[in-house]
Amino acid sequence: MSTRGLQKEATRQRVVAAARDLFDSHGYEATTVREIARRAGVSVGSVFTTFRSKGDVLSQVMEERLGALYSELDRMTPKLRGSTCDRLRSIFAIHCGFEASRHRLFLAHIAAAYDWTASGDARPYGRTPRLREIIGDCLADGVARGDVDPRADMAQIVDLLMAAYAWTYRLVAWEGADAETLSGVMDRQIGLIAQGFEPRALQSA
């Protein structure tokens, strides 16, 4: 990498680190690009040379952070036991536990899903394909195991599960709920959703 390239990468890393801390301590909306630049020790122009918008900065922050989560899920998912419903509960429990240390940052990630000014390159919650793949793979495995109805609309189920998680996360913003509380609520919601995708024979057994 050229000297210019190394400098640009160093700037990117400083901006991402500064933004991560500010979004988590002050909130996404309250944090300005000027504050990010000041914390990173770079000019505002340097931020916009690297990123299109504040939303793009958040996307990069979350991409780097969630990479570690998805690696953990990839490691743990093959070891999960029980029904598809139980394994989905475990997947979201891992997610809850991981985000507990920076819950305000994850709230910003969810909120950005409704930012109509974000560029098409932004990756807020819901536009994170790896999480959708992990949930989809769990459902596909359930079809193979016989506890997920193959006629079920898998994309709709993934949407329902992700929507349930995003809505459940309101408890963090409103009540300061911890990871255990979030997991308990998600367990019940996943159980209800599972009633829609389990084969009828299993439900009547």
LOZAVO-482880 format. One line per field, with one value per residue (C-alpha): residue number from 1; x, y, z. Coordinates in pm, 1 decimal, padded with zeros to 6 digits, m for minus. Layout:
BEGIN
n = (NUM  ...)
c1 = (X  ...)
c2 = (Y  ...)
c3 = (Z  ...)
This chain:
BEGIN
n = (1  2  3  4  5  6  7  8  9  10  11  12  13  14  15  16  17  18  19  20  21  22  23  24  25  26  27  28  29  30  31  32  33  34  35  36  37  38  39  40  41  42  43  44  45  46  47  48  49  50  51  52  53  54  55  56  57  58  59  60  61  62  63  64  65  66  67  68  69  70  71  72  73  74  75  76  77  78  79  80  81  82  83  84  85  86  87  88  89  90  91  92  93  94  95  96  97  98  99  100  101  102  103  104  105  106  107  108  109  110  111  112  113  114  115  116  117  118  119  120  121  122  123  124  125  126  127  128  129  130  131  132  133  134  135  136  137  138  139  140  141  142  143  144  145  146  147  148  149  150  151  152  153  154  155  156  157  158  159  160  161  162  163  164  165  166  167  168  169  170  171  172  173  174  175  176  177  178  179  180  181  182  183  184  185  186  187  188  189  190  191  192  193  194  195  196  197  198  199  200  201  202  203  204  205)
c1 = (00000.0  00127.9  00202.5  m00116.2  m00311.9  m00168.5  m00260.8  m00614.2  m00655.5  m00519.6  m00770.2  m01052.2  m00961.2  m00943.8  m01281.5  m01445.5  m01304.1  m01410.3  m01758.0  m01809.8  m01741.4  m01947.2  m02248.3  m02243.3  m02201.9  m02399.2  m02630.2  m02631.8  m02856.7  m02675.3  m02332.2  m02213.2  m01952.7  m01760.1  m01744.6  m01630.8  m01355.1  m01245.1  m01231.4  m01043.1  m00797.1  m00873.6  m01047.9  m01417.3  m01308.7  m01104.1  m01412.8  m01609.6  m01318.3  m01348.2  m01724.3  m02026.8  m02225.8  m02261.6  m02483.9  m02201.2  m01971.6  m02223.8  m02245.5  m01868.7  m01866.2  m02130.7  m01977.6  m01653.0  m01830.3  m02082.6  m01809.4  m01697.3  m02055.5  m02110.8  m01782.7  m01905.4  m02239.9  m02063.8  m01858.7  m02148.8  m02437.3  m02313.4  m02296.0  m02653.5  m02895.7  m03271.3  m03552.3  m03526.5  m03723.7  m03468.2  m03174.5  m03325.0  m03365.1  m02997.7  m02893.4  m03079.4  m02958.1  m02599.4  m02692.3  m02845.0  m02541.8  m02299.4  m02480.5  m02529.8  m02191.4  m02278.0  m02656.4  m02680.8  m02469.9  m02703.4  m03005.0  m02843.7  m02797.8  m03169.8  m03276.0  m03068.5  m03294.7  m03553.9  m03319.3  m03455.5  m03156.4  m02903.7  m02718.7  m02783.1  m02447.2  m02548.6  m02600.7  m02839.0  m03018.7  m03223.0  m02975.3  m02717.9  m02724.7  m02505.7  m02759.4  m03038.3  m02824.7  m02759.1  m03131.2  m03218.3  m02963.1  m03112.5  m03459.3  m03331.5  m03167.7  m03502.2  m03670.9  m03413.2  m03469.6  m03845.5  m03948.7  m03998.5  m04276.3  m04111.0  m04415.9  m04347.6  m04234.4  m03877.1  m03814.1  m04123.7  m04012.8  m03671.2  m03840.9  m04068.7  m03779.1  m03569.3  m03866.8  m03944.0  m03585.8  m03580.6  m03908.5  m03800.6  m03493.5  m03725.2  m03710.4  m03345.3  m03430.5  m03742.8  m03661.1  m03287.5  m03352.9  m03051.5  m02955.4  m03134.2  m03461.5  m03432.0  m03363.6  m03665.1  m03896.5  m03747.3  m03787.4  m04162.4  m04192.8  m03989.3  m04217.7  m04521.5  m04357.0  m04255.8  m04621.8  m04655.6  m04371.9  m04386.5  m04553.4  m04910.7  m04824.4  m04570.4  m04815.4  m05081.3  m04838.7)
c2 = (00000.0  00347.1  00612.3  00793.2  00471.3  00404.6  00755.5  00716.8  00384.2  00533.4  00818.0  00571.1  00370.8  00682.6  00804.6  00466.3  00438.4  00793.2  00747.4  00416.4  00577.4  00890.9  00702.7  00481.2  00763.2  01047.1  00869.9  00871.4  01173.5  01390.6  01316.7  01546.4  01480.9  01777.1  01603.5  01280.1  01465.7  01643.3  01317.9  01146.1  01433.3  01489.5  01757.6  01742.1  01730.2  01419.0  01245.4  01320.5  01214.4  00868.3  00844.5  00983.8  01062.9  01004.0  00707.6  00552.5  00596.5  00411.2  00133.4  00088.2  00092.5  m00180.1  m00385.0  m00413.6  m00477.8  m00728.6  m00918.3  m01048.9  m01146.3  m01335.8  m01518.7  m01625.1  m01736.3  m01931.9  m02105.2  m02176.9  m02256.6  m02608.5  m02692.6  m02589.3  m02864.5  m02901.9  m02804.9  m02530.0  m02310.4  m02375.9  m02312.5  m01982.8  m01883.2  m01957.8  m01754.8  m01448.1  m01500.8  m01486.0  m01169.0  m01012.2  m01098.8  m00960.4  m00627.5  m00579.9  m00406.8  m00138.2  m00134.7  00233.5  00163.7  m00114.9  00109.9  00355.0  00068.3  m00014.9  00349.9  00398.1  00148.7  00427.6  00703.3  00791.9  01016.7  00731.5  00637.4  00310.9  00186.0  00217.2  m00106.7  m00046.2  m00322.7  m00529.8  m00478.3  m00702.5  m01010.2  m01227.1  m01231.7  m01316.1  m01599.3  m01741.4  m01743.3  m01880.3  m02160.8  m02255.0  m02276.4  m02475.6  m02720.4  m02742.4  m02843.2  m03119.1  m03230.1  m03234.7  m02971.9  m02685.7  m02709.6  m02694.3  m02502.6  m02215.4  m01882.1  m01871.5  m01507.9  m01400.8  m01595.5  m01429.6  m01089.3  m01167.4  m01278.5  m00972.8  m00741.4  m00902.1  m00847.1  m00483.8  m00413.3  m00603.0  m00379.7  m00089.5  m00231.3  m00127.6  00230.1  00258.2  00046.4  m00023.4  m00395.3  m00625.4  m00914.7  m01172.6  m00978.3  m00933.9  m01303.8  m01397.4  m01180.8  m01312.9  m01672.4  m01620.9  m01440.5  m01704.1  m01968.2  m01793.5  m01753.1  m02119.6  m02218.9  m02080.7  m02280.5  m02612.5  m02903.3  m02958.9  m03307.9  m03169.7  m02911.9  m03174.0  m03423.4)
c3 = (00000.0  m00087.9  00175.2  00071.7  00104.5  00450.1  00563.0  00433.5  00612.6  00936.3  00906.5  00844.1  01152.4  01371.6  01244.9  01301.8  01655.1  01744.3  01597.9  01778.3  02116.0  02045.2  01908.6  02216.5  02470.3  02308.7  02066.5  01688.9  01637.7  01893.3  01746.7  01469.0  01204.1  01346.2  01685.8  01522.9  01338.3  01655.3  01853.4  01571.1  01536.7  01167.9  00964.8  00876.0  00512.3  00582.0  00720.0  00403.6  00187.0  00339.1  00404.4  00222.8  00536.2  00906.9  00820.9  00622.9  00923.2  01140.6  00881.2  00893.4  01273.4  01284.4  01003.3  01197.5  01527.0  01393.2  01211.5  01550.8  01640.8  01316.9  01364.0  01707.9  01565.1  01290.6  01558.7  01792.7  01556.0  01459.9  01830.3  01911.4  02009.3  02033.6  01800.1  01541.0  01779.6  02054.9  01822.9  01705.0  02070.4  02127.1  01821.2  01943.5  02301.6  02171.9  01982.3  02296.9  02506.5  02251.2  02216.5  02591.2  02627.8  02370.4  02364.0  02265.4  01960.7  01855.4  01911.1  01668.1  01422.0  01444.6  01423.2  01107.8  00931.5  00918.5  00804.5  00462.7  00393.5  00418.2  00100.8  m00076.6  00045.3  00410.3  00602.1  00893.0  01080.1  00836.5  00554.7  00716.9  00491.6  00715.1  00999.5  00755.9  00618.8  00965.9  01048.9  00704.9  00739.2  01075.8  00919.5  00621.6  00859.9  01039.7  00714.0  00671.6  01031.9  00987.5  01241.2  00993.3  00736.4  00390.6  00262.8  00504.0  00358.4  00487.7  00389.5  00583.5  00888.8  00879.2  00852.3  01148.0  01366.7  01284.6  01334.5  01669.4  01782.3  01672.8  01851.7  02163.3  02179.1  02269.0  02621.9  02637.3  02538.4  02753.1  03058.3  03050.7  03003.3  03021.9  02794.3  03009.7  02995.1  02618.0  02571.0  02782.2  02574.5  02250.2  02370.7  02402.8  02070.3  01886.1  02037.5  01892.0  01549.9  01556.2  01580.4  01228.5  01075.4  01259.7  01077.9  01202.5  01318.5  01565.3  01698.1  01768.6  01923.0)
